[in-house]
């Protein structure tokens, strides 16, 4: 089963990760803050709920990892 948009989404994800890695490696705080401002605008009113959801996902992943250790 293959989503016709899968390849494009994966490419965009890898590009975003590469951009973020470069920002962090270079200590480019201005670009980092700008990127997160764009993300905040994208999520709009859903932002606070998205934040709560992502925290819950991270907490779950940490718990699962700790169970394996």
VMD Tcl script that builds the backbone (N, CA, C; Angstrom):
set m [mol new atoms 207]
animate dup $m
set s [atomselect $m all]
$s set {name element resname resid chain x y z} {
  {N N UNK 1 A 0.839 -1.166 0.000}
  {CA C UNK 1 A 0.000 0.000 0.000}
  {C C UNK 1 A 0.894 1.244 0.000}
  {N N UNK 2 A 0.642 2.141 -0.949}
  {CA C UNK 2 A 1.473 3.338 -0.999}
  {C C UNK 2 A 0.600 4.566 -1.225}
  {N N UNK 3 A 0.793 5.543 -0.375}
  {CA C UNK 3 A 0.107 6.817 -0.505}
  {C C UNK 3 A 0.769 7.592 -1.639}
  {N N UNK 4 A -0.016 8.132 -2.579}
  {CA C UNK 4 A 0.598 8.852 -3.704}
  {C C UNK 4 A 1.370 10.101 -3.271}
  {N N UNK 5 A 1.127 10.583 -2.072}
  {CA C UNK 5 A 1.831 11.764 -1.564}
  {C C UNK 5 A 3.006 11.392 -0.664}
  {N N UNK 6 A 3.172 10.110 -0.412}
  {CA C UNK 6 A 4.186 9.654 0.541}
  {C C UNK 6 A 5.590 10.133 0.238}
  {N N UNK 7 A 6.025 10.003 -0.992}
  {CA C UNK 7 A 7.395 10.389 -1.349}
  {C C UNK 7 A 7.609 11.891 -1.134}
  {N N UNK 8 A 6.628 12.692 -1.524}
  {CA C UNK 8 A 6.752 14.143 -1.332}
  {C C UNK 8 A 6.799 14.508 0.148}
  {N N UNK 9 A 5.967 13.840 0.940}
  {CA C UNK 9 A 5.938 14.117 2.381}
  {C C UNK 9 A 7.265 13.726 3.019}
  {N N UNK 10 A 7.793 12.572 2.624}
  {CA C UNK 10 A 9.088 12.140 3.184}
  {C C UNK 10 A 10.204 13.113 2.805}
  {N N UNK 11 A 10.197 13.573 1.554}
  {CA C UNK 11 A 11.220 14.535 1.128}
  {C C UNK 11 A 11.110 15.837 1.931}
  {N N UNK 12 A 9.897 16.317 2.116}
  {CA C UNK 12 A 9.700 17.554 2.880}
  {C C UNK 12 A 10.151 17.365 4.325}
  {N N UNK 13 A 9.864 16.198 4.901}
  {CA C UNK 13 A 10.265 15.914 6.276}
  {C C UNK 13 A 11.788 15.906 6.401}
  {N N UNK 14 A 12.454 15.222 5.482}
  {CA C UNK 14 A 13.922 15.157 5.522}
  {C C UNK 14 A 14.517 16.550 5.344}
  {N N UNK 15 A 13.944 17.345 4.440}
  {CA C UNK 15 A 14.436 18.704 4.231}
  {C C UNK 15 A 14.272 19.548 5.495}
  {N N UNK 16 A 13.113 19.425 6.138}
  {CA C UNK 16 A 12.878 20.181 7.373}
  {C C UNK 16 A 13.855 19.755 8.467}
  {N N UNK 17 A 14.092 18.459 8.575}
  {CA C UNK 17 A 15.047 17.963 9.579}
  {C C UNK 17 A 16.456 18.458 9.284}
  {N N UNK 18 A 16.825 18.476 8.017}
  {CA C UNK 18 A 18.143 18.974 7.616}
  {C C UNK 18 A 18.281 20.453 7.962}
  {N N UNK 19 A 17.237 21.227 7.633}
  {CA C UNK 19 A 17.267 22.658 7.959}
  {C C UNK 19 A 17.396 22.882 9.465}
  {N N UNK 20 A 16.625 22.146 10.241}
  {CA C UNK 20 A 16.670 22.280 11.695}
  {C C UNK 20 A 18.044 21.895 12.233}
  {N N UNK 21 A 18.604 20.812 11.726}
  {CA C UNK 21 A 19.932 20.366 12.155}
  {C C UNK 21 A 20.975 21.440 11.879}
  {N N UNK 22 A 20.908 22.047 10.699}
  {CA C UNK 22 A 21.865 23.112 10.361}
  {C C UNK 22 A 21.712 24.312 11.293}
  {N N UNK 23 A 20.461 24.684 11.578}
  {CA C UNK 23 A 20.229 25.805 12.500}
  {C C UNK 23 A 20.851 25.522 13.858}
  {N N UNK 24 A 20.611 24.321 14.370}
  {CA C UNK 24 A 21.121 23.959 15.687}
  {C C UNK 24 A 22.639 23.876 15.687}
  {N N UNK 25 A 23.197 23.236 14.661}
  {CA C UNK 25 A 24.656 23.087 14.586}
  {C C UNK 25 A 25.360 24.440 14.482}
  {N N UNK 26 A 24.718 25.391 13.799}
  {CA C UNK 26 A 25.316 26.707 13.603}
  {C C UNK 26 A 24.947 27.698 14.708}
  {N N UNK 27 A 24.072 27.266 15.611}
  {CA C UNK 27 A 23.640 28.159 16.672}
  {C C UNK 27 A 22.836 29.343 16.141}
  {N N UNK 28 A 22.100 29.102 15.057}
  {CA C UNK 28 A 21.341 30.161 14.389}
  {C C UNK 28 A 19.998 30.371 15.092}
  {N N UNK 29 A 20.043 31.097 16.188}
  {CA C UNK 29 A 18.850 31.327 17.015}
  {C C UNK 29 A 17.765 32.094 16.249}
  {N N UNK 30 A 18.161 33.054 15.424}
  {CA C UNK 30 A 17.191 33.861 14.670}
  {C C UNK 30 A 16.366 32.979 13.723}
  {N N UNK 31 A 17.017 32.127 12.965}
  {CA C UNK 31 A 16.298 31.230 12.047}
  {C C UNK 31 A 15.456 30.219 12.816}
  {N N UNK 32 A 15.980 29.732 13.920}
  {CA C UNK 32 A 15.251 28.768 14.750}
  {C C UNK 32 A 13.950 29.393 15.259}
  {N N UNK 33 A 14.036 30.599 15.782}
  {CA C UNK 33 A 12.849 31.285 16.299}
  {C C UNK 33 A 11.869 31.598 15.170}
  {N N UNK 34 A 12.383 31.960 14.026}
  {CA C UNK 34 A 11.534 32.257 12.866}
  {C C UNK 34 A 10.764 31.006 12.429}
  {N N UNK 35 A 11.459 29.883 12.402}
  {CA C UNK 35 A 10.813 28.627 12.011}
  {C C UNK 35 A 9.677 28.291 12.983}
  {N N UNK 36 A 9.939 28.434 14.273}
  {CA C UNK 36 A 8.900 28.100 15.250}
  {C C UNK 36 A 7.749 29.101 15.218}
  {N N UNK 37 A 8.019 30.333 14.831}
  {CA C UNK 37 A 6.928 31.298 14.653}
  {C C UNK 37 A 6.025 30.872 13.498}
  {N N UNK 38 A 6.633 30.378 12.414}
  {CA C UNK 38 A 5.830 29.880 11.278}
  {C C UNK 38 A 4.996 28.683 11.689}
  {N N UNK 39 A 5.571 27.795 12.473}
  {CA C UNK 39 A 4.834 26.622 12.943}
  {C C UNK 39 A 3.677 27.065 13.837}
  {N N UNK 40 A 3.922 28.019 14.716}
  {CA C UNK 40 A 2.881 28.529 15.609}
  {C C UNK 40 A 1.720 29.118 14.805}
  {N N UNK 41 A 2.043 29.896 13.763}
  {CA C UNK 41 A 0.993 30.465 12.912}
  {C C UNK 41 A 0.230 29.368 12.176}
  {N N UNK 42 A 0.944 28.334 11.728}
  {CA C UNK 42 A 0.302 27.227 11.013}
  {C C UNK 42 A -0.746 26.552 11.903}
  {N N UNK 43 A -0.387 26.290 13.143}
  {CA C UNK 43 A -1.323 25.613 14.047}
  {C C UNK 43 A -2.436 26.549 14.534}
  {N N UNK 44 A -2.184 27.839 14.567}
  {CA C UNK 44 A -3.211 28.797 14.946}
  {C C UNK 44 A -3.859 28.458 16.281}
  {N N UNK 45 A -5.197 28.473 16.298}
  {CA C UNK 45 A -5.946 28.225 17.536}
  {C C UNK 45 A -5.760 26.803 18.054}
  {N N UNK 46 A -5.366 25.890 17.172}
  {CA C UNK 46 A -5.142 24.509 17.594}
  {C C UNK 46 A -3.805 24.350 18.329}
  {N N UNK 47 A -2.978 25.375 18.318}
  {CA C UNK 47 A -1.638 25.304 18.905}
  {C C UNK 47 A -1.584 24.776 20.324}
  {N N UNK 48 A -2.364 25.340 21.259}
  {CA C UNK 48 A -2.298 24.833 22.631}
  {C C UNK 48 A -2.682 23.356 22.744}
  {N N UNK 49 A -3.692 22.950 21.993}
  {CA C UNK 49 A -4.083 21.528 22.025}
  {C C UNK 49 A -2.994 20.663 21.394}
  {N N UNK 50 A -2.393 21.145 20.309}
  {CA C UNK 50 A -1.305 20.406 19.668}
  {C C UNK 50 A -0.134 20.247 20.631}
  {N N UNK 51 A 0.152 21.287 21.400}
  {CA C UNK 51 A 1.239 21.241 22.382}
  {C C UNK 51 A 0.958 20.158 23.434}
  {N N UNK 52 A -0.262 20.140 23.937}
  {CA C UNK 52 A -0.655 19.131 24.932}
  {C C UNK 52 A -0.547 17.730 24.339}
  {N N UNK 53 A -1.020 17.577 23.101}
  {CA C UNK 53 A -0.972 16.264 22.441}
  {C C UNK 53 A 0.467 15.805 22.228}
  {N N UNK 54 A 1.320 16.711 21.764}
  {CA C UNK 54 A 2.705 16.308 21.521}
  {C C UNK 54 A 3.414 15.975 22.830}
  {N N UNK 55 A 3.113 16.709 23.904}
  {CA C UNK 55 A 3.686 16.371 25.213}
  {C C UNK 55 A 3.249 14.971 25.646}
  {N N UNK 56 A 1.974 14.643 25.429}
  {CA C UNK 56 A 1.464 13.321 25.814}
  {C C UNK 56 A 2.148 12.223 25.009}
  {N N UNK 57 A 2.360 12.463 23.731}
  {CA C UNK 57 A 3.037 11.476 22.885}
  {C C UNK 57 A 4.470 11.260 23.372}
  {N N UNK 58 A 5.171 12.352 23.657}
  {CA C UNK 58 A 6.549 12.240 24.144}
  {C C UNK 58 A 6.592 11.511 25.482}
  {N N UNK 59 A 5.692 11.851 26.386}
  {CA C UNK 59 A 5.637 11.168 27.683}
  {C C UNK 59 A 5.420 9.664 27.495}
  {N N UNK 60 A 4.541 9.311 26.576}
  {CA C UNK 60 A 4.267 7.889 26.318}
  {C C UNK 60 A 5.523 7.193 25.776}
  {N N UNK 61 A 6.205 7.837 24.828}
  {CA C UNK 61 A 7.413 7.236 24.254}
  {C C UNK 61 A 8.492 7.034 25.313}
  {N N UNK 62 A 8.633 8.001 26.206}
  {CA C UNK 62 A 9.608 7.888 27.293}
  {C C UNK 62 A 9.225 6.727 28.209}
  {N N UNK 63 A 7.949 6.620 28.545}
  {CA C UNK 63 A 7.485 5.527 29.425}
  {C C UNK 63 A 7.755 4.178 28.780}
  {N N UNK 64 A 7.469 4.054 27.499}
  {CA C UNK 64 A 7.694 2.789 26.792}
  {C C UNK 64 A 9.181 2.451 26.804}
  {N N UNK 65 A 10.023 3.445 26.538}
  {CA C UNK 65 A 11.464 3.200 26.535}
  {C C UNK 65 A 11.938 2.775 27.922}
  {N N UNK 66 A 11.434 3.445 28.957}
  {CA C UNK 66 A 11.834 3.104 30.320}
  {C C UNK 66 A 11.408 1.697 30.705}
  {N N UNK 67 A 10.275 1.246 30.195}
  {CA C UNK 67 A 9.821 -0.129 30.473}
  {C C UNK 67 A 10.776 -1.146 29.872}
  {N N UNK 68 A 11.392 -0.787 28.727}
  {CA C UNK 68 A 12.304 -1.710 28.032}
  {C C UNK 68 A 13.670 -1.750 28.698}
  {N N UNK 69 A 14.042 -0.666 29.391}
  {CA C UNK 69 A 15.377 -0.591 30.005}
  {C C UNK 69 A 15.470 -1.362 31.276}
}
mol reanalyze $m
mol bondsrecalc $m
mol representation Tube
mol addrep $m
